[in-house]
Amino acid sequence: MKKITTTIAAIALSISISANDTLQKEHKTIEYTIENLIDEIRTDMFYGNIEKEAGEYYIQEILKIKSINRDLMVETYKLEKKVNKTTIMYNHYE
């Protein structure tokens, strides 16, 4: 019975870590995409394709999205850390 419990805990941990790794990669992809978008807006502002006021407005709105993405990354990391800590504590008491 002890082996089955340990095996189930190990499987749950590996699924959790795998899901969190994928989620972190998605957050990083969003982060890089946002940075590229801001750079493109600044380039358009420089060449006069977008008025400065409009470009600054777009950048501020995009930065709000970036902030939300970072908050979600922090929450994901806290959840991952909590899951790992709980699993370690569970295995310690067996």
PyMOL Python script that loads the backbone (N, CA, C, O; Angstrom):
from pymol import cmd

cmd.read_pdbstr("""\
ATOM      1  N   MET A   1       0.827  -1.198   0.000  1.00  0.00           N
ATOM      2  CA  MET A   1       0.000   0.000   0.000  1.00  0.00           C
ATOM      3  C   MET A   1       0.871   1.261   0.000  1.00  0.00           C
ATOM      4  O   MET A   1       0.535   2.262  -0.632  1.00  0.00           O
ATOM      5  N   LYS A   2       1.983   1.191   0.714  1.00  0.00           N
ATOM      6  CA  LYS A   2       2.865   2.344   0.800  1.00  0.00           C
ATOM      7  C   LYS A   2       3.466   2.664  -0.567  1.00  0.00           C
ATOM      8  O   LYS A   2       3.617   3.834  -0.919  1.00  0.00           O
ATOM      9  N   LYS A   3       3.814   1.620  -1.347  1.00  0.00           N
ATOM     10  CA  LYS A   3       4.370   1.825  -2.685  1.00  0.00           C
ATOM     11  C   LYS A   3       3.350   2.480  -3.608  1.00  0.00           C
ATOM     12  O   LYS A   3       3.696   3.360  -4.396  1.00  0.00           O
ATOM     13  N   ILE A   4       2.102   2.054  -3.509  1.00  0.00           N
ATOM     14  CA  ILE A   4       1.047   2.608  -4.360  1.00  0.00           C
ATOM     15  C   ILE A   4       0.849   4.091  -4.040  1.00  0.00           C
ATOM     16  O   ILE A   4       0.737   4.917  -4.946  1.00  0.00           O
ATOM     17  N   THR A   5       0.809   4.416  -2.771  1.00  0.00           N
ATOM     18  CA  THR A   5       0.642   5.810  -2.359  1.00  0.00           C
ATOM     19  C   THR A   5       1.797   6.668  -2.854  1.00  0.00           C
ATOM     20  O   THR A   5       1.585   7.767  -3.366  1.00  0.00           O
ATOM     21  N   THR A   6       3.009   6.172  -2.703  1.00  0.00           N
ATOM     22  CA  THR A   6       4.182   6.917  -3.163  1.00  0.00           C
ATOM     23  C   THR A   6       4.169   7.072  -4.677  1.00  0.00           C
ATOM     24  O   THR A   6       4.520   8.132  -5.196  1.00  0.00           O
ATOM     25  N   THR A   7       3.766   6.024  -5.385  1.00  0.00           N
ATOM     26  CA  THR A   7       3.698   6.081  -6.844  1.00  0.00           C
ATOM     27  C   THR A   7       2.666   7.103  -7.301  1.00  0.00           C
ATOM     28  O   THR A   7       2.930   7.887  -8.213  1.00  0.00           O
ATOM     29  N   ILE A   8       1.508   7.098  -6.683  1.00  0.00           N
ATOM     30  CA  ILE A   8       0.458   8.064  -7.034  1.00  0.00           C
ATOM     31  C   ILE A   8       0.932   9.485  -6.756  1.00  0.00           C
ATOM     32  O   ILE A   8       0.688  10.384  -7.560  1.00  0.00           O
ATOM     33  N   ALA A   9       1.600   9.697  -5.639  1.00  0.00           N
ATOM     34  CA  ALA A   9       2.117  11.030  -5.313  1.00  0.00           C
ATOM     35  C   ALA A   9       3.163  11.471  -6.335  1.00  0.00           C
ATOM     36  O   ALA A   9       3.194  12.636  -6.732  1.00  0.00           O
ATOM     37  N   ALA A  10       4.016  10.545  -6.757  1.00  0.00           N
ATOM     38  CA  ALA A  10       5.044  10.876  -7.747  1.00  0.00           C
ATOM     39  C   ALA A  10       4.420  11.226  -9.091  1.00  0.00           C
ATOM     40  O   ALA A  10       4.861  12.162  -9.759  1.00  0.00           O
ATOM     41  N   ILE A  11       3.396  10.479  -9.489  1.00  0.00           N
ATOM     42  CA  ILE A  11       2.703  10.767 -10.752  1.00  0.00           C
ATOM     43  C   ILE A  11       2.023  12.130 -10.683  1.00  0.00           C
ATOM     44  O   ILE A  11       2.113  12.921 -11.622  1.00  0.00           O
ATOM     45  N   ALA A  12       1.353  12.400  -9.587  1.00  0.00           N
ATOM     46  CA  ALA A  12       0.680  13.695  -9.427  1.00  0.00           C
ATOM     47  C   ALA A  12       1.685  14.835  -9.481  1.00  0.00           C
ATOM     48  O   ALA A  12       1.425  15.870 -10.094  1.00  0.00           O
ATOM     49  N   LEU A  13       2.828  14.647  -8.843  1.00  0.00           N
ATOM     50  CA  LEU A  13       3.867  15.676  -8.852  1.00  0.00           C
ATOM     51  C   LEU A  13       4.412  15.898 -10.257  1.00  0.00           C
ATOM     52  O   LEU A  13       4.611  17.041 -10.668  1.00  0.00           O
ATOM     53  N   SER A  14       4.654  14.827 -10.992  1.00  0.00           N
ATOM     54  CA  SER A  14       5.202  14.985 -12.340  1.00  0.00           C
ATOM     55  C   SER A  14       4.201  15.655 -13.276  1.00  0.00           C
ATOM     56  O   SER A  14       4.592  16.458 -14.124  1.00  0.00           O
ATOM     57  N   ILE A  15       2.919  15.337 -13.133  1.00  0.00           N
ATOM     58  CA  ILE A  15       1.887  16.007 -13.944  1.00  0.00           C
ATOM     59  C   ILE A  15       1.831  17.480 -13.582  1.00  0.00           C
ATOM     60  O   ILE A  15       1.735  18.335 -14.462  1.00  0.00           O
ATOM     61  N   SER A  16       1.888  17.776 -12.310  1.00  0.00           N
ATOM     62  CA  SER A  16       1.849  19.162 -11.840  1.00  0.00           C
ATOM     63  C   SER A  16       3.033  19.958 -12.362  1.00  0.00           C
ATOM     64  O   SER A  16       2.864  21.081 -12.837  1.00  0.00           O
ATOM     65  N   ILE A  17       4.226  19.391 -12.280  1.00  0.00           N
ATOM     66  CA  ILE A  17       5.430  20.081 -12.747  1.00  0.00           C
ATOM     67  C   ILE A  17       5.370  20.276 -14.255  1.00  0.00           C
ATOM     68  O   ILE A  17       5.709  21.346 -14.760  1.00  0.00           O
ATOM     69  N   SER A  18       4.941  19.251 -14.970  1.00  0.00           N
ATOM     70  CA  SER A  18       4.842  19.345 -16.429  1.00  0.00           C
ATOM     71  C   SER A  18       3.859  20.432 -16.841  1.00  0.00           C
ATOM     72  O   SER A  18       4.140  21.213 -17.751  1.00  0.00           O
ATOM     73  N   ALA A  19       2.718  20.486 -16.185  1.00  0.00           N
ATOM     74  CA  ALA A  19       1.711  21.504 -16.506  1.00  0.00           C
ATOM     75  C   ALA A  19       2.237  22.896 -16.192  1.00  0.00           C
ATOM     76  O   ALA A  19       2.019  23.832 -16.961  1.00  0.00           O
ATOM     77  N   ASN A  20       2.927  23.037 -15.068  1.00  0.00           N
ATOM     78  CA  ASN A  20       3.459  24.348 -14.694  1.00  0.00           C
ATOM     79  C   ASN A  20       4.580  24.794 -15.632  1.00  0.00           C
ATOM     80  O   ASN A  20       4.693  25.981 -15.937  1.00  0.00           O
ATOM     81  N   ASP A  21       5.417  23.846 -16.095  1.00  0.00           N
ATOM     82  CA  ASP A  21       6.461  24.198 -17.059  1.00  0.00           C
ATOM     83  C   ASP A  21       5.848  24.728 -18.340  1.00  0.00           C
ATOM     84  O   ASP A  21       6.310  25.727 -18.891  1.00  0.00           O
ATOM     85  N   THR A  22       4.807  24.059 -18.815  1.00  0.00           N
ATOM     86  CA  THR A  22       4.123  24.504 -20.025  1.00  0.00           C
ATOM     87  C   THR A  22       3.496  25.869 -19.805  1.00  0.00           C
ATOM     88  O   THR A  22       3.571  26.738 -20.674  1.00  0.00           O
ATOM     89  N   LEU A  23       2.888  26.058 -18.662  1.00  0.00           N
ATOM     90  CA  LEU A  23       2.259  27.334 -18.345  1.00  0.00           C
ATOM     91  C   LEU A  23       3.292  28.457 -18.263  1.00  0.00           C
ATOM     92  O   LEU A  23       3.046  29.565 -18.739  1.00  0.00           O
ATOM     93  N   GLN A  24       4.440  28.172 -17.663  1.00  0.00           N
ATOM     94  CA  GLN A  24       5.498  29.184 -17.583  1.00  0.00           C
ATOM     95  C   GLN A  24       6.014  29.549 -18.972  1.00  0.00           C
ATOM     96  O   GLN A  24       6.296  30.717 -19.242  1.00  0.00           O
ATOM     97  N   LYS A  25       6.139  28.563 -19.847  1.00  0.00           N
ATOM     98  CA  LYS A  25       6.576  28.837 -21.213  1.00  0.00           C
ATOM     99  C   LYS A  25       5.566  29.727 -21.929  1.00  0.00           C
ATOM    100  O   LYS A  25       5.943  30.624 -22.683  1.00  0.00           O
ATOM    101  N   GLU A  26       4.284  29.474 -21.689  1.00  0.00           N
ATOM    102  CA  GLU A  26       3.244  30.305 -22.306  1.00  0.00           C
ATOM    103  C   GLU A  26       3.325  31.747 -21.801  1.00  0.00           C
ATOM    104  O   GLU A  26       3.199  32.694 -22.576  1.00  0.00           O
ATOM    105  N   HIS A  27       3.537  31.899 -20.500  1.00  0.00           N
ATOM    106  CA  HIS A  27       3.665  33.245 -19.933  1.00  0.00           C
ATOM    107  C   HIS A  27       4.874  33.971 -20.531  1.00  0.00           C
ATOM    108  O   HIS A  27       4.793  35.157 -20.849  1.00  0.00           O
ATOM    109  N   LYS A  28       5.977  33.267 -20.680  1.00  0.00           N
ATOM    110  CA  LYS A  28       7.170  33.880 -21.259  1.00  0.00           C
ATOM    111  C   LYS A  28       6.934  34.250 -22.722  1.00  0.00           C
ATOM    112  O   LYS A  28       7.392  35.296 -23.181  1.00  0.00           O
ATOM    113  N   THR A  29       6.227  33.402 -23.447  1.00  0.00           N
ATOM    114  CA  THR A  29       5.912  33.702 -24.840  1.00  0.00           C
ATOM    115  C   THR A  29       5.070  34.970 -24.933  1.00  0.00           C
ATOM    116  O   THR A  29       5.306  35.822 -25.790  1.00  0.00           O
ATOM    117  N   ILE A  30       4.093  35.086 -24.047  1.00  0.00           N
ATOM    118  CA  ILE A  30       3.264  36.292 -24.011  1.00  0.00           C
ATOM    119  C   ILE A  30       4.124  37.512 -23.686  1.00  0.00           C
ATOM    120  O   ILE A  30       3.962  38.574 -24.288  1.00  0.00           O
ATOM    121  N   GLU A  31       5.031  37.353 -22.739  1.00  0.00           N
ATOM    122  CA  GLU A  31       5.920  38.448 -22.339  1.00  0.00           C
ATOM    123  C   GLU A  31       6.750  38.939 -23.531  1.00  0.00           C
ATOM    124  O   GLU A  31       6.840  40.142 -23.776  1.00  0.00           O
ATOM    125  N   TYR A  32       7.351  38.010 -24.264  1.00  0.00           N
ATOM    126  CA  TYR A  32       8.181  38.388 -25.413  1.00  0.00           C
ATOM    127  C   TYR A  32       7.335  39.006 -26.528  1.00  0.00           C
ATOM    128  O   TYR A  32       7.771  39.948 -27.190  1.00  0.00           O
ATOM    129  N   THR A  33       6.148  38.487 -26.732  1.00  0.00           N
ATOM    130  CA  THR A  33       5.262  39.039 -27.753  1.00  0.00           C
ATOM    131  C   THR A  33       4.879  40.475 -27.411  1.00  0.00           C
ATOM    132  O   THR A  33       4.838  41.335 -28.291  1.00  0.00           O
ATOM    133  N   ILE A  34       4.603  40.732 -26.151  1.00  0.00           N
ATOM    134  CA  ILE A  34       4.260  42.082 -25.710  1.00  0.00           C
ATOM    135  C   ILE A  34       5.444  43.030 -25.928  1.00  0.00           C
ATOM    136  O   ILE A  34       5.265  44.157 -26.391  1.00  0.00           O
ATOM    137  N   GLU A  35       6.652  42.568 -25.593  1.00  0.00           N
ATOM    138  CA  GLU A  35       7.838  43.406 -25.799  1.00  0.00           C
ATOM    139  C   GLU A  35       8.011  43.732 -27.287  1.00  0.00           C
ATOM    140  O   GLU A  35       8.320  44.868 -27.645  1.00  0.00           O
ATOM    141  N   ASN A  36       7.812  42.736 -28.143  1.00  0.00           N
ATOM    142  CA  ASN A  36       7.927  42.971 -29.584  1.00  0.00           C
ATOM    143  C   ASN A  36       6.878  43.958 -30.070  1.00  0.00           C
ATOM    144  O   ASN A  36       7.164  44.815 -30.906  1.00  0.00           O
ATOM    145  N   LEU A  37       5.671  43.837 -29.550  1.00  0.00           N
ATOM    146  CA  LEU A  37       4.585  44.730 -29.938  1.00  0.00           C
ATOM    147  C   LEU A  37       4.903  46.174 -29.545  1.00  0.00           C
ATOM    148  O   LEU A  37       4.674  47.100 -30.323  1.00  0.00           O
ATOM    149  N   ILE A  38       5.425  46.355 -28.347  1.00  0.00           N
ATOM    150  CA  ILE A  38       5.803  47.701 -27.891  1.00  0.00           C
ATOM    151  C   ILE A  38       6.913  48.270 -28.781  1.00  0.00           C
ATOM    152  O   ILE A  38       6.879  49.443 -29.153  1.00  0.00           O
ATOM    153  N   ASP A  39       7.892  47.433 -29.115  1.00  0.00           N
ATOM    154  CA  ASP A  39       8.970  47.894 -30.001  1.00  0.00           C
ATOM    155  C   ASP A  39       8.425  48.314 -31.363  1.00  0.00           C
ATOM    156  O   ASP A  39       8.863  49.316 -31.928  1.00  0.00           O
ATOM    157  N   GLU A  40       7.476  47.553 -31.886  1.00  0.00           N
ATOM    158  CA  GLU A  40       6.893  47.889 -33.190  1.00  0.00           C
ATOM    159  C   GLU A  40       6.112  49.209 -33.128  1.00  0.00           C
ATOM    160  O   GLU A  40       6.168  50.015 -34.057  1.00  0.00           O
ATOM    161  N   ILE A  41       5.395  49.417 -32.036  1.00  0.00           N
ATOM    162  CA  ILE A  41       4.654  50.675 -31.883  1.00  0.00           C
ATOM    163  C   ILE A  41       5.627  51.847 -31.803  1.00  0.00           C
ATOM    164  O   ILE A  41       5.400  52.891 -32.415  1.00  0.00           O
ATOM    165  N   ARG A  42       6.710  51.674 -31.048  1.00  0.00           N
ATOM    166  CA  ARG A  42       7.710  52.747 -30.950  1.00  0.00           C
ATOM    167  C   ARG A  42       8.353  53.029 -32.315  1.00  0.00           C
ATOM    168  O   ARG A  42       8.615  54.183 -32.655  1.00  0.00           O
ATOM    169  N   THR A  43       8.601  51.978 -33.084  1.00  0.00           N
ATOM    170  CA  THR A  43       9.156  52.159 -34.428  1.00  0.00           C
ATOM    171  C   THR A  43       8.182  52.935 -35.306  1.00  0.00           C
ATOM    172  O   THR A  43       8.582  53.848 -36.028  1.00  0.00           O
ATOM    173  N   ASP A  44       6.894  52.569 -35.242  1.00  0.00           N
ATOM    174  CA  ASP A  44       5.883  53.280 -36.024  1.00  0.00           C
ATOM    175  C   ASP A  44       5.778  54.745 -35.587  1.00  0.00           C
ATOM    176  O   ASP A  44       5.566  55.629 -36.417  1.00  0.00           O
ATOM    177  N   MET A  45       5.925  54.995 -34.292  1.00  0.00           N
ATOM    178  CA  MET A  45       5.899  56.370 -33.804  1.00  0.00           C
ATOM    179  C   MET A  45       7.103  57.147 -34.348  1.00  0.00           C
ATOM    180  O   MET A  45       6.972  58.303 -34.750  1.00  0.00           O
ATOM    181  N   PHE A  46       8.253  56.517 -34.357  1.00  0.00           N
ATOM    182  CA  PHE A  46       9.474  57.167 -34.832  1.00  0.00           C
ATOM    183  C   PHE A  46       9.352  57.571 -36.306  1.00  0.00           C
ATOM    184  O   PHE A  46       9.756  58.664 -36.702  1.00  0.00           O
ATOM    185  N   TYR A  47       8.783  56.660 -37.107  1.00  0.00           N
ATOM    186  CA  TYR A  47       8.652  56.935 -38.536  1.00  0.00           C
ATOM    187  C   TYR A  47       7.389  57.720 -38.886  1.00  0.00           C
ATOM    188  O   TYR A  47       7.153  58.018 -40.056  1.00  0.00           O
ATOM    189  N   GLY A  48       6.592  58.050 -37.905  1.00  0.00           N
ATOM    190  CA  GLY A  48       5.417  58.880 -38.140  1.00  0.00           C
ATOM    191  C   GLY A  48       4.179  58.138 -38.604  1.00  0.00           C
ATOM    192  O   GLY A  48       3.212  58.763 -39.037  1.00  0.00           O
ATOM    193  N   ASN A  49       4.191  56.818 -38.523  1.00  0.00           N
ATOM    194  CA  ASN A  49       3.014  56.040 -38.919  1.00  0.00           C
ATOM    195  C   ASN A  49       1.901  56.113 -37.880  1.00  0.00           C
ATOM    196  O   ASN A  49       0.727  55.938 -38.207  1.00  0.00           O
ATOM    197  N   ILE A  50       2.273  56.371 -36.629  1.00  0.00           N
ATOM    198  CA  ILE A  50       1.313  56.530 -35.532  1.00  0.00           C
ATOM    199  C   ILE A  50       1.653  57.840 -34.834  1.00  0.00           C
ATOM    200  O   ILE A  50       2.824  58.153 -34.617  1.00  0.00           O
ATOM    201  N   GLU A  51       0.632  58.595 -34.487  1.00  0.00           N
ATOM    202  CA  GLU A  51       0.872  59.830 -33.729  1.00  0.00           C
ATOM    203  C   GLU A  51       1.414  59.478 -32.346  1.00  0.00           C
ATOM    204  O   GLU A  51       1.098  58.427 -31.788  1.00  0.00           O
ATOM    205  N   LYS A  52       2.225  60.363 -31.811  1.00  0.00           N
ATOM    206  CA  LYS A  52       2.887  60.113 -30.533  1.00  0.00           C
ATOM    207  C   LYS A  52       1.875  59.852 -29.409  1.00  0.00           C
ATOM    208  O   LYS A  52       2.057  58.922 -28.624  1.00  0.00           O
ATOM    209  N   GLU A  53       0.827  60.650 -29.326  1.00  0.00           N
ATOM    210  CA  GLU A  53      -0.166  60.491 -28.250  1.00  0.00           C
ATOM    211  C   GLU A  53      -0.868  59.133 -28.350  1.00  0.00           C
ATOM    212  O   GLU A  53      -1.066  58.449 -27.345  1.00  0.00           O
ATOM    213  N   ALA A  54      -1.234  58.759 -29.560  1.00  0.00           N
ATOM    214  CA  ALA A  54      -1.912  57.471 -29.753  1.00  0.00           C
ATOM    215  C   ALA A  54      -0.964  56.322 -29.415  1.00  0.00           C
ATOM    216  O   ALA A  54      -1.359  55.354 -28.765  1.00  0.00           O
ATOM    217  N   GLY A  55       0.279  56.434 -29.858  1.00  0.00           N
ATOM    218  CA  GLY A  55       1.261  55.391 -29.570  1.00  0.00           C
ATOM    219  C   GLY A  55       1.503  55.219 -28.083  1.00  0.00           C
ATOM    220  O   GLY A  55       1.583  54.097 -27.582  1.00  0.00           O
ATOM    221  N   GLU A  56       1.618  56.343 -27.376  1.00  0.00           N
ATOM    222  CA  GLU A  56       1.812  56.274 -25.928  1.00  0.00           C
ATOM    223  C   GLU A  56       0.603  55.635 -25.238  1.00  0.00           C
ATOM    224  O   GLU A  56       0.757  54.878 -24.279  1.00  0.00           O
ATOM    225  N   TYR A  57      -0.591  55.944 -25.728  1.00  0.00           N
ATOM    226  CA  TYR A  57      -1.806  55.332 -25.171  1.00  0.00           C
ATOM    227  C   TYR A  57      -1.775  53.821 -25.377  1.00  0.00           C
ATOM    228  O   TYR A  57      -2.046  53.058 -24.450  1.00  0.00           O
ATOM    229  N   TYR A  58      -1.442  53.386 -26.605  1.00  0.00           N
ATOM    230  CA  TYR A  58      -1.381  51.947 -26.895  1.00  0.00           C
ATOM    231  C   TYR A  58      -0.345  51.254 -26.021  1.00  0.00           C
ATOM    232  O   TYR A  58      -0.580  50.160 -25.508  1.00  0.00           O
ATOM    233  N   ILE A  59       0.796  51.899 -25.857  1.00  0.00           N
ATOM    234  CA  ILE A  59       1.855  51.295 -25.035  1.00  0.00           C
ATOM    235  C   ILE A  59       1.401  51.159 -23.584  1.00  0.00           C
ATOM    236  O   ILE A  59       1.657  50.133 -22.954  1.00  0.00           O
ATOM    237  N   GLN A  60       0.733  52.173 -23.049  1.00  0.00           N
ATOM    238  CA  GLN A  60       0.242  52.098 -21.667  1.00  0.00           C
ATOM    239  C   GLN A  60      -0.770  50.964 -21.497  1.00  0.00           C
ATOM    240  O   GLN A  60      -0.748  50.258 -20.489  1.00  0.00           O
ATOM    241  N   GLU A  61      -1.644  50.793 -22.465  1.00  0.00           N
ATOM    242  CA  GLU A  61      -2.639  49.714 -22.399  1.00  0.00           C
ATOM    243  C   GLU A  61      -1.964  48.345 -22.481  1.00  0.00           C
ATOM    244  O   GLU A  61      -2.350  47.414 -21.775  1.00  0.00           O
ATOM    245  N   ILE A  62      -0.970  48.229 -23.333  1.00  0.00           N
ATOM    246  CA  ILE A  62      -0.243  46.961 -23.464  1.00  0.00           C
ATOM    247  C   ILE A  62       0.543  46.658 -22.189  1.00  0.00           C
ATOM    248  O   ILE A  62       0.634  45.503 -21.774  1.00  0.00           O
ATOM    249  N   LEU A  63       1.107  47.690 -21.573  1.00  0.00           N
ATOM    250  CA  LEU A  63       1.833  47.483 -20.318  1.00  0.00           C
ATOM    251  C   LEU A  63       0.914  46.985 -19.202  1.00  0.00           C
ATOM    252  O   LEU A  63       1.355  46.251 -18.318  1.00  0.00           O
ATOM    253  N   LYS A  64      -0.359  47.380 -19.237  1.00  0.00           N
ATOM    254  CA  LYS A  64      -1.325  46.846 -18.266  1.00  0.00           C
ATOM    255  C   LYS A  64      -1.491  45.340 -18.452  1.00  0.00           C
ATOM    256  O   LYS A  64      -1.570  44.591 -17.478  1.00  0.00           O
ATOM    257  N   ILE A  65      -1.543  44.905 -19.708  1.00  0.00           N
ATOM    258  CA  ILE A  65      -1.660  43.471 -20.002  1.00  0.00           C
ATOM    259  C   ILE A  65      -0.401  42.744 -19.530  1.00  0.00           C
ATOM    260  O   ILE A  65      -0.477  41.653 -18.965  1.00  0.00           O
ATOM    261  N   LYS A  66       0.750  43.357 -19.768  1.00  0.00           N
ATOM    262  CA  LYS A  66       2.017  42.768 -19.329  1.00  0.00           C
ATOM    263  C   LYS A  66       2.030  42.602 -17.812  1.00  0.00           C
ATOM    264  O   LYS A  66       2.508  41.589 -17.301  1.00  0.00           O
ATOM    265  N   SER A  67       1.513  43.584 -17.100  1.00  0.00           N
ATOM    266  CA  SER A  67       1.460  43.524 -15.642  1.00  0.00           C
ATOM    267  C   SER A  67       0.566  42.373 -15.171  1.00  0.00           C
ATOM    268  O   SER A  67       0.912  41.650 -14.238  1.00  0.00           O
ATOM    269  N   ILE A  68      -0.561  42.218 -15.814  1.00  0.00           N
ATOM    270  CA  ILE A  68      -1.473  41.115 -15.469  1.00  0.00           C
ATOM    271  C   ILE A  68      -0.793  39.776 -15.717  1.00  0.00           C
ATOM    272  O   ILE A  68      -0.902  38.861 -14.902  1.00  0.00           O
ATOM    273  N   ASN A  69      -0.092  39.660 -16.841  1.00  0.00           N
ATOM    274  CA  ASN A  69       0.624  38.429 -17.164  1.00  0.00           C
ATOM    275  C   ASN A  69       1.669  38.117 -16.097  1.00  0.00           C
ATOM    276  O   ASN A  69       1.813  36.965 -15.689  1.00  0.00           O
ATOM    277  N   ARG A  70       2.395  39.130 -15.645  1.00  0.00           N
ATOM    278  CA  ARG A  70       3.410  38.916 -14.608  1.00  0.00           C
ATOM    279  C   ARG A  70       2.772  38.492 -13.286  1.00  0.00           C
ATOM    280  O   ARG A  70       3.306  37.634 -12.584  1.00  0.00           O
ATOM    281  N   ASP A  71       1.637  39.090 -12.950  1.00  0.00           N
ATOM    282  CA  ASP A  71       0.931  38.686 -11.731  1.00  0.00           C
ATOM    283  C   ASP A  71       0.527  37.215 -11.809  1.00  0.00           C
ATOM    284  O   ASP A  71       0.633  36.482 -10.825  1.00  0.00           O
ATOM    285  N   LEU A  72       0.066  36.792 -12.975  1.00  0.00           N
ATOM    286  CA  LEU A  72      -0.311  35.385 -13.161  1.00  0.00           C
ATOM    287  C   LEU A  72       0.912  34.477 -13.071  1.00  0.00           C
ATOM    288  O   LEU A  72       0.817  33.369 -12.543  1.00  0.00           O
ATOM    289  N   MET A  73       2.058  34.930 -13.577  1.00  0.00           N
ATOM    290  CA  MET A  73       3.284  34.135 -13.472  1.00  0.00           C
ATOM    291  C   MET A  73       3.665  33.938 -12.006  1.00  0.00           C
ATOM    292  O   MET A  73       4.064  32.845 -11.605  1.00  0.00           O
ATOM    293  N   VAL A  74       3.541  34.996 -11.214  1.00  0.00           N
ATOM    294  CA  VAL A  74       3.880  34.909  -9.787  1.00  0.00           C
ATOM    295  C   VAL A  74       2.938  33.939  -9.083  1.00  0.00           C
ATOM    296  O   VAL A  74       3.381  33.117  -8.280  1.00  0.00           O
ATOM    297  N   GLU A  75       1.653  34.027  -9.374  1.00  0.00           N
ATOM    298  CA  GLU A  75       0.688  33.111  -8.759  1.00  0.00           C
ATOM    299  C   GLU A  75       0.971  31.674  -9.157  1.00  0.00           C
ATOM    300  O   GLU A  75       0.857  30.770  -8.330  1.00  0.00           O
ATOM    301  N   THR A  76       1.335  31.453 -10.404  1.00  0.00           N
ATOM    302  CA  THR A  76       1.662  30.110 -10.877  1.00  0.00           C
ATOM    303  C   THR A  76       2.876  29.576 -10.143  1.00  0.00           C
ATOM    304  O   THR A  76       2.897  28.417  -9.730  1.00  0.00           O
ATOM    305  N   TYR A  77       3.889  30.421  -9.980  1.00  0.00           N
ATOM    306  CA  TYR A  77       5.097  29.998  -9.276  1.00  0.00           C
ATOM    307  C   TYR A  77       4.790  29.656  -7.819  1.00  0.00           C
ATOM    308  O   TYR A  77       5.292  28.661  -7.295  1.00  0.00           O
ATOM    309  N   LYS A  78       3.965  30.477  -7.164  1.00  0.00           N
ATOM    310  CA  LYS A  78       3.591  30.202  -5.769  1.00  0.00           C
ATOM    311  C   LYS A  78       2.850  28.881  -5.668  1.00  0.00           C
ATOM    312  O   LYS A  78       3.093  28.103  -4.745  1.00  0.00           O
ATOM    313  N   LEU A  79       1.942  28.616  -6.613  1.00  0.00           N
ATOM    314  CA  LEU A  79       1.192  27.367  -6.610  1.00  0.00           C
ATOM    315  C   LEU A  79       2.134  26.187  -6.798  1.00  0.00           C
ATOM    316  O   LEU A  79       2.011  25.177  -6.106  1.00  0.00           O
ATOM    317  N   GLU A  80       3.079  26.309  -7.735  1.00  0.00           N
ATOM    318  CA  GLU A  80       4.034  25.231  -7.984  1.00  0.00           C
ATOM    319  C   GLU A  80       4.876  24.978  -6.748  1.00  0.00           C
ATOM    320  O   GLU A  80       5.111  23.827  -6.380  1.00  0.00           O
ATOM    321  N   LYS A  81       5.327  26.035  -6.110  1.00  0.00           N
ATOM    322  CA  LYS A  81       6.148  25.903  -4.913  1.00  0.00           C
ATOM    323  C   LYS A  81       5.347  25.239  -3.788  1.00  0.00           C
ATOM    324  O   LYS A  81       5.877  24.405  -3.054  1.00  0.00           O
ATOM    325  N   LYS A  82       4.075  25.611  -3.655  1.00  0.00           N
ATOM    326  CA  LYS A  82       3.216  25.036  -2.620  1.00  0.00           C
ATOM    327  C   LYS A  82       3.005  23.549  -2.874  1.00  0.00           C
ATOM    328  O   LYS A  82       3.065  22.748  -1.942  1.00  0.00           O
ATOM    329  N   VAL A  83       2.758  23.171  -4.128  1.00  0.00           N
ATOM    330  CA  VAL A  83       2.552  21.764  -4.469  1.00  0.00           C
ATOM    331  C   VAL A  83       3.811  20.970  -4.168  1.00  0.00           C
ATOM    332  O   VAL A  83       3.726  19.890  -3.583  1.00  0.00           O
ATOM    333  N   ASN A  84       4.965  21.470  -4.548  1.00  0.00           N
ATOM    334  CA  ASN A  84       6.212  20.758  -4.292  1.00  0.00           C
ATOM    335  C   ASN A  84       6.477  20.620  -2.803  1.00  0.00           C
ATOM    336  O   ASN A  84       6.908  19.562  -2.347  1.00  0.00           O
ATOM    337  N   LYS A  85       6.222  21.681  -2.037  1.00  0.00           N
ATOM    338  CA  LYS A  85       6.446  21.655  -0.597  1.00  0.00           C
ATOM    339  C   LYS A  85       5.506  20.636   0.060  1.00  0.00           C
ATOM    340  O   LYS A  85       5.926  19.888   0.943  1.00  0.00           O
ATOM    341  N   THR A  86       4.257  20.605  -0.360  1.00  0.00           N
ATOM    342  CA  THR A  86       3.289  19.666   0.206  1.00  0.00           C
ATOM    343  C   THR A  86       3.703  18.238  -0.096  1.00  0.00           C
ATOM    344  O   THR A  86       3.618  17.378   0.780  1.00  0.00           O
ATOM    345  N   THR A  87       4.144  17.969  -1.298  1.00  0.00           N
ATOM    346  CA  THR A  87       4.560  16.623  -1.681  1.00  0.00           C
ATOM    347  C   THR A  87       5.781  16.199  -0.884  1.00  0.00           C
ATOM    348  O   THR A  87       5.856  15.058  -0.430  1.00  0.00           O
ATOM    349  N   ILE A  88       6.722  17.088  -0.709  1.00  0.00           N
ATOM    350  CA  ILE A  88       7.921  16.774   0.072  1.00  0.00           C
ATOM    351  C   ILE A  88       7.538  16.469   1.504  1.00  0.00           C
ATOM    352  O   ILE A  88       8.035  15.502   2.081  1.00  0.00           O
ATOM    353  N   MET A  89       6.656  17.280   2.096  1.00  0.00           N
ATOM    354  CA  MET A  89       6.225  17.043   3.464  1.00  0.00           C
ATOM    355  C   MET A  89       5.480  15.702   3.573  1.00  0.00           C
ATOM    356  O   MET A  89       5.656  14.965   4.544  1.00  0.00           O
ATOM    357  N   TYR A  90       4.655  15.399   2.577  1.00  0.00           N
ATOM    358  CA  TYR A  90       3.896  14.152   2.582  1.00  0.00           C
ATOM    359  C   TYR A  90       4.839  12.963   2.534  1.00  0.00           C
ATOM    360  O   TYR A  90       4.664  12.003   3.285  1.00  0.00           O
ATOM    361  N   ASN A  91       5.833  13.013   1.663  1.00  0.00           N
ATOM    362  CA  ASN A  91       6.778  11.908   1.552  1.00  0.00           C
ATOM    363  C   ASN A  91       7.661  11.792   2.804  1.00  0.00           C
ATOM    364  O   ASN A  91       8.105  10.698   3.152  1.00  0.00           O
ATOM    365  N   HIS A  92       7.907  12.902   3.466  1.00  0.00           N
ATOM    366  CA  HIS A  92       8.742  12.899   4.657  1.00  0.00           C
ATOM    367  C   HIS A  92       8.089  12.110   5.790  1.00  0.00           C
ATOM    368  O   HIS A  92       8.785  11.441   6.554  1.00  0.00           O
ATOM    369  N   TYR A  93       6.775  12.180   5.908  1.00  0.00           N
ATOM    370  CA  TYR A  93       6.080  11.547   7.028  1.00  0.00           C
ATOM    371  C   TYR A  93       5.727  10.087   6.777  1.00  0.00           C
ATOM    372  O   TYR A  93       5.167   9.435   7.658  1.00  0.00           O
ATOM    373  N   GLU A  94       6.039   9.560   5.603  1.00  0.00           N
ATOM    374  CA  GLU A  94       5.695   8.147   5.336  1.00  0.00           C
ATOM    375  C   GLU A  94       6.603   7.197   6.038  1.00  0.00           C
ATOM    376  O   GLU A  94       6.443   5.983   5.913  1.00  0.00           O
TER     377      GLU A  94
END
""", "prot")
cmd.dss("prot")
cmd.show_as("cartoon", "prot")
cmd.util.cbc("prot")
cmd.orient("prot")
